[in-house]
Amino acid sequence: PVNRKCPACCEDLSQSKYKDLKIEIEARSLDDIKKILSIGGIQRILIDNFTVEQTLEAVKAVAGQCETESSGGITLETIRSYAECGVDFISVGALTHQIKSLDLSLKAV
């Protein structure tokens, strides 16, 4: 859920020497997205664990006000569907979750 202190946090950042610091906030529901957009000054919303249909609704709600990134539960089989929703970035954990380690050793001669 959106931290109620977030608007104050963003205000503090706007007054700080780190004015170029980009802010990304994670959303877990469409309601979170509405709250995040009401804060303003956010550069990216992380759309976390949404279905493709929910992601499409989220992108429509954001309507270009900031960048969007989809993450959570996205596989190599579903990445195209998420991309077609219009998100700006996609994180695919499946790239690293499915890696099998290789046991190698070297001997100095």
PyMOL commands that set and color helices and strands:
alter all, ss='L'
color gray80, all
select helices_A, chain A and resi 6-15+30-39+52-62+79-83+94-97
alter helices_A, ss='H'
color red, helices_A
select strands_A, chain A and resi 24-27+44-48+67-71+89-90
alter strands_A, ss='S'
color yellow, strands_A
deselect
rebuild
show_as cartoon
